[in-house]
Amino acid sequence: MKQLQAVGEHVRRTYMADEPSHHEAFLSRSLNGVNHSHFETYFRADAATRCSQSATAVGYGLYPDGTGPLGFPHQPVPITMQLLENEHAFAAPKGPCKTTEEADLAVYARTRAPELFDEYRDVLQQLGQVCGVEVEDIPNVPGGEDVVLGVKDLADMFAFDRDEGLPLTEGLTIDARQKLEQLAFTNLMERYYSTDRKITYWVGGFGDLLLNTLEGGAVPTAPSNSEYRYYSYHGHRELLHGLGMMLGWEFHFEGLPEALNVTAIHPGTSMFFELRARQLTAKETQQQPDANEFYFVRMYMWSPNTEREQIRLTKCSVADCPLDEFKAIIVSHIAKTGTWETICNYQKLVLRHGKPVLAQEPTVKGNHGFTGSTFLAAIGIFLVMGLAVMAVKIYTARLRGYTMI
């Protein structure tokens, strides 16, 4: 919770208009905005309660006590959630893709997992002695789970102890803990993201949600007083890593386990997607006579352990990725694999004239009832690790009225 509150504090320092050092800041100090007509921020969390807790913690950092309405010092931030069976943007593998995922996990358990376990046999034997249960027996204990998940949870437990400054568990060495974290991370990455097809259904509908949020802001008239300026999405780290693999956003944190050419992440790691607009050049005006502005996505990464850093996607030609090129990264990936709905043989029930009709969802869904332009879309993947993926449209001429309060 401390790391996620720090995420909110970082967002406040970076994007709030009463921070004098940031001339591009676009958020009011109030959730209600400068004219109190519409909430400025939109928070959505995965169906898991710990994800909504993460969202709440970010809200504490973004709107600390004293920023609430007159006579009420707190600033409650509403968190939108779906039932797990309806949460296709954050948790497709837990719902419509569950059968597909289970089949893939069974293959991994028969093939790659035994190879890795043999490679780390000495560590696993030490782990069994420390915990009093052999790793192979994890599925048989009350509340047990498959062996790969069991190893991950144990590695997380020891990492939590370290991060909280607790002493090392008796009988476990630092070297064994590091090797256990490496095994767990290798399993996570190879089990879930070893093919483009797996990446597609692990990202699920979130790619569409991200694109719709960005494209909803790519209009010259935005933002109006009735639009959100900041979007905050909170889910599990598996979604974060899947999105990174799809986009070509590579995580490289010194000292953390590495697999598939990326590393694990620190708690509170945050991804920022800033949607920006600029005037067209003369050449661009000739090429796009109907366009009014040029839109691009600027990306940053921050964590409580590291400085804010601008990121260039490996799949984009430039750091300030043109919105059309950014969209093409996602669309071309899905074109290679098919949609997650096709992969998982999922058909959505659509009501027509009062009758349920099976219909395939489109690749890119509608606008989800809101648009945003000078906004920050923060997508948080918060379990052990935290992600805030933020999409901000910054166009200074539109920030009128957002001065220091």
C-alpha positions in Angstrom: 0.0 0.0 0.0 2.9 2.4 0.7 4.3 1.9 -2.7 0.9 2.5 -4.4 0.3 5.6 -2.3 3.7 6.8 -3.6 2.4 6.3 -7.1 -0.5 8.7 -6.4 1.9 11.2 -4.9 4.1 11.0 -8.0 1.1 11.6 -10.2 0.2 14.6 -8.1 3.7 16.1 -8.2 3.9 15.6 -11.9 0.5 16.5 -13.3 -1.3 18.7 -10.8 -1.7 22.3 -11.7 -0.8 23.6 -8.2 2.7 22.2 -8.5 4.5 25.4 -9.8 7.4 23.6 -11.4 5.3 21.8 -14.0 3.9 24.1 -16.7 2.3 21.3 -18.5 0.2 20.1 -15.5 -3.4 19.7 -16.3 -5.2 18.4 -13.2 -6.9 20.5 -10.6 -6.2 19.8 -6.9 -9.8 18.8 -6.6 -11.4 15.6 -7.9 -14.3 17.8 -9.0 -12.2 20.0 -11.2 -12.0 23.8 -11.3 -15.7 24.4 -11.9 -17.0 21.5 -9.8 -19.1 20.2 -12.7 -17.5 16.7 -13.4 -15.0 14.4 -11.8 -11.6 14.8 -13.4 -10.3 11.3 -12.7 -11.7 7.8 -13.5 -10.5 4.8 -11.5 -11.2 1.2 -12.5 -9.9 -2.0 -10.9 -9.8 -5.7 -11.6 -12.4 -7.8 -9.9 -10.0 -8.9 -7.3 -10.5 -6.9 -4.1 -6.7 -6.4 -3.6 -6.7 -4.5 -6.9 -9.4 -2.1 -5.7 -7.3 -1.6 -2.5 -4.4 -0.7 -4.7 -6.6 1.8 -6.6 -7.7 3.3 -3.3 -4.1 3.7 -2.1 -3.2 5.6 -5.3 -6.2 7.8 -4.6 -4.8 8.6 -1.2 -1.6 9.8 -2.7 -3.3 11.8 -5.5 -5.8 13.4 -3.2 -4.4 13.6 0.3 -6.4 14.8 3.3 -7.3 18.4 3.0 -8.2 18.3 -0.7 -11.8 17.2 -0.2 -14.9 19.3 -0.5 -15.5 22.1 2.0 -16.3 20.7 5.4 -15.0 17.2 4.5 -11.2 16.8 4.6 -11.1 13.5 2.8 -11.4 13.0 -1.0 -13.2 9.7 -1.6 -12.4 8.4 -5.1 -15.0 6.0 -6.6 -13.5 2.7 -7.9 -15.4 1.0 -10.8 -15.3 -2.8 -10.9 -16.8 -5.6 -12.8 -17.8 -9.1 -11.7 -15.0 -11.5 -12.5 -17.0 -13.4 -15.2 -17.6 -10.0 -16.9 -14.1 -8.7 -16.6 -12.7 -9.2 -20.0 -10.3 -6.2 -20.1 -8.4 -7.2 -17.0 -8.9 -10.9 -16.4 -9.8 -12.7 -19.7 -7.7 -15.8 -18.6 -9.9 -16.1 -15.4 -13.1 -16.0 -17.3 -13.8 -16.6 -21.1 -10.2 -17.8 -21.7 -10.0 -20.1 -18.7 -10.3 -23.3 -20.7 -7.7 -22.1 -23.2 -5.3 -21.1 -20.4 -5.7 -24.4 -18.6 -4.8 -26.4 -21.7 -1.7 -24.3 -22.3 -0.7 -24.6 -18.6 -1.0 -28.4 -18.8 1.4 -28.5 -21.8 3.9 -26.3 -19.9 3.6 -28.5 -16.8 4.5 -31.6 -18.9 7.3 -30.0 -20.9 9.2 -26.9 -19.8 8.4 -26.9 -16.0 10.1 -30.2 -15.2 13.3 -29.0 -17.0 13.4 -25.8 -14.9 12.7 -27.8 -11.7 15.5 -30.2 -12.4 17.8 -27.2 -13.0 16.9 -25.7 -9.6 16.6 -29.0 -7.7 19.0 -28.0 -5.0 17.1 -24.8 -4.2 13.7 -26.6 -4.2 15.1 -29.2 -1.8 16.3 -26.5 0.5 12.8 -24.8 0.2 11.1 -28.0 1.2 13.2 -28.3 4.3 12.5 -24.7 5.3 8.8 -25.0 4.7 8.3 -28.5 6.0 6.6 -29.6 2.7 8.2 -30.9 -0.4 7.5 -28.8 -3.4 5.9 -31.7 -5.3 3.4 -32.0 -2.4 2.1 -28.4 -2.6 -1.0 -29.5 -4.6 -1.9 -32.0 -1.8 -1.9 -29.6 1.2 -5.1 -27.9 2.3 -5.8 -25.0 -0.1 -3.0 -26.2 -2.3 -2.3 -25.2 -5.9 -0.2 -26.4 -8.8 3.5 -26.6 -8.2 4.5 -23.7 -10.4 2.1 -21.3 -8.7 3.2 -22.7 -5.3 6.8 -21.8 -6.1 5.7 -18.3 -7.2 3.8 -17.7 -4.1 6.7 -18.8 -1.9 9.1 -16.6 -3.8 6.7 -13.7 -3.4 6.5 -14.4 0.4 10.2 -14.2 0.8 10.5 -11.1 -1.4 7.8 -9.4 0.8 9.8 -10.2 3.9 12.9 -8.7 2.3 11.1 -5.5 1.2 9.5 -5.1 4.6 12.9 -5.4 6.3 12.1 -8.7 8.0 14.8 -11.2 8.8 15.5 -14.1 6.4 13.5 -17.2 7.2 15.6 -19.6 9.3 17.3 -22.2 7.1 17.0 -20.2 3.9 20.1 -18.5 2.4 20.2 -15.3 0.4 21.6 -17.2 -2.6 18.7 -19.7 -2.4 16.1 -16.8 -2.2 17.6 -15.1 -5.3 17.6 -18.4 -7.2 14.0 -19.1 -6.1 12.9 -15.6 -7.4 14.7 -16.3 -10.7 12.9 -19.7 -11.1 9.5 -18.1 -10.3 10.0 -15.3 -12.7 11.2 -17.6 -15.5 8.2 -19.7 -15.0 5.9 -16.7 -15.0 7.2 -15.3 -18.3 7.7 -18.5 -20.2 4.4 -20.0 -19.0 2.3 -17.0 -20.0 4.1 -15.1 -22.8 6.2 -17.6 -24.8 4.1 -17.1 -27.9 2.3 -14.2 -29.5 -1.0 -16.1 -29.1 -0.6 -16.4 -25.4 0.2 -12.7 -25.1 -3.0 -11.8 -27.0 -5.3 -13.6 -24.6 -3.4 -12.5 -21.5 -3.8 -8.9 -22.5 -7.4 -9.7 -23.4 -9.6 -6.7 -24.0 -7.2 -4.3 -22.3 -5.5 -3.3 -25.6 -8.8 -2.2 -26.9 -9.5 -0.2 -23.7 -6.2 1.5 -23.9 -6.6 2.4 -27.6 -10.2 3.7 -27.0 -9.0 5.9 -24.2 -6.2 7.4 -26.3 -8.3 7.8 -29.4 -11.2 9.3 -27.4 -8.8 12.1 -26.5 -7.5 12.7 -30.0 -10.0 15.4 -31.0 -9.3 19.1 -31.2 -12.3 20.1 -29.0 -11.2 17.9 -26.0 -11.2 18.1 -23.1 -14.6 19.6 -22.3 -15.7 20.3 -18.8 -17.7 17.0 -18.9 -14.7 14.8 -19.7 -12.3 12.9 -17.6 -8.6 14.0 -17.7 -7.0 11.1 -15.8 -7.8 7.4 -16.1 -6.4 4.9 -13.6 -6.6 1.2 -14.3 -5.6 -1.4 -11.7 -5.0 -5.1 -12.2 -2.5 -7.9 -11.8 1.2 -7.9 -12.8 0.5 -10.6 -15.4 -1.5 -8.0 -17.4 1.4 -5.5 -17.1 3.9 -8.0 -18.4 1.6 -9.1 -21.2 1.0 -5.5 -22.3 4.8 -4.8 -22.2 5.4 -7.9 -24.5 2.7 -6.8 -26.9 3.9 -3.2 -27.2 7.6 -3.7 -27.0 8.0 -2.0 -23.6 11.0 -3.7 -22.1 11.6 -3.6 -18.3 15.2 -3.6 -17.3 15.7 -3.1 -13.6 19.2 -3.8 -12.2 19.4 -6.7 -9.8 16.0 -8.2 -10.5 15.4 -11.6 -12.2 15.4 -11.7 -16.0 13.6 -13.9 -18.5 12.6 -13.4 -22.1 14.9 -10.4 -22.3 13.0 -8.4 -19.6 13.3 -8.2 -15.8 10.8 -8.3 -13.0 9.6 -5.0 -11.6 9.8 -3.1 -8.4 6.6 -2.7 -6.3 4.9 0.5 -7.4 6.5 0.5 -10.9 4.4 2.8 -13.0 4.0 3.1 -16.8 2.8 6.5 -18.1 1.3 7.0 -21.6 0.9 10.7 -22.4 -1.3 11.5 -25.4 0.1 14.7 -26.8 -1.0 17.1 -29.6 1.0 19.5 -31.6 0.3 21.7 -34.7 0.8 20.1 -38.1 3.8 21.0 -40.2 3.3 22.3 -43.7 4.2 18.9 -45.1 1.8 17.1 -42.8 -1.0 19.6 -43.7 -0.5 18.7 -47.3 -0.5 15.0 -46.6 -3.5 15.2 -44.2 -5.7 18.1 -45.4 -8.5 17.1 -43.1 -6.4 16.8 -39.9 -6.3 19.6 -37.4 -3.5 18.3 -35.1 -0.8 15.7 -34.9 -1.2 13.2 -32.1 1.6 11.2 -30.5 2.2 9.1 -27.4 5.1 9.9 -25.0 5.9 7.2 -22.5 7.6 7.3 -19.1 8.4 4.8 -16.4 8.7 5.4 -12.7 9.0 3.4 -9.5 9.6 4.2 -5.8 13.1 2.7 -6.4 14.0 4.5 -9.6 13.8 7.9 -11.3 11.3 8.9 -13.9 12.6 7.8 -17.3 11.3 8.3 -20.8 10.7 5.0 -22.6 11.0 4.2 -26.3 9.0 1.2 -27.5 11.2 -1.3 -29.4 8.3 -1.6 -31.9 7.9 2.1 -32.6 10.2 4.1 -34.9 10.6 7.1 -32.5 10.3 7.7 -28.8 7.4 10.1 -29.3 5.3 7.4 -31.0 2.7 8.7 -33.5 -0.7 7.6 -32.4 -1.4 5.9 -35.7 1.9 3.9 -35.3 1.1 3.1 -31.7 -2.3 1.7 -32.7 -0.7 -0.3 -35.5 1.5 -2.1 -33.0 -1.5 -3.5 -31.2 -3.6 -4.1 -34.3 -0.8 -5.9 -36.2 -0.1 -8.1 -33.2 -3.7 -9.1 -33.0 -3.9 -9.6 -36.8 -1.1 -12.3 -36.5 -2.8 -14.2 -33.7 -6.5 -13.5 -34.1 -8.5 -11.7 -31.4 -8.6 -13.1 -27.9 -12.2 -13.9 -28.5 -11.3 -16.1 -31.4 -8.5 -17.8 -29.6 -10.7 -18.5 -26.6 -13.8 -19.4 -28.7 -15.7 -16.7 -26.9 -19.0 -15.1 -28.1 -20.6 -12.3 -26.3 -24.3 -12.3 -25.6 -25.9 -9.2 -27.1 -29.5 -8.2 -26.4 -31.5 -7.3 -29.5 -35.2 -6.6 -29.2 -35.2 -8.1 -25.8 -33.7 -11.4 -26.9 -30.2 -12.6 -26.2 -28.2 -13.1 -29.4 -24.7 -14.5 -29.8 -22.4 -12.0 -31.5 -18.7 -11.7 -31.8 -17.2 -8.6 -30.2 -15.4 -6.3 -32.5 -11.6 -6.0 -32.3 -11.8 -2.5 -31.1 -14.7 -1.8 -28.9 -16.7 1.5 -28.4 -15.8 4.4 -26.3 -17.0 3.0 -23.0 -19.2 6.0 -22.4 -16.5 8.6 -21.9 -13.9 10.6 -23.8 -10.8 12.3 -22.6 -8.2 14.5 -24.1 -6.0 16.4 -21.8 -6.1 13.4 -19.6 -3.9 11.0 -17.8 -4.9 7.3 -18.2 -3.2 5.5 -15.4 -3.3 1.8 -15.8 -2.2 0.1 -12.6 -1.3 -3.5 -12.4 -0.9 -4.0 -8.7 -0.4 -7.3 -7.0 3.1 -7.9 -5.9 4.2 -5.3 -8.4 2.5 -2.1 -9.3 1.9 -0.5 -12.6 0.4 2.8 -13.5 0.1 3.2 -17.2 -0.8 6.7 -17.9 -2.0 8.4 -21.1 -2.0 12.1 -21.0 -3.1 14.5 -23.7 -1.1 17.7 -23.1 -1.8 20.7 -25.2 -0.9 23.8 -23.3 -3.5 26.0 -25.0 -6.2 23.9 -23.5 -5.1 24.2 -19.9 -6.8 27.6 -19.4 -8.4 27.8 -15.9 -6.0 25.2 -14.4 -3.9 27.6 -12.5 -2.6 27.4 -8.9 -5.3 27.3 -6.3 
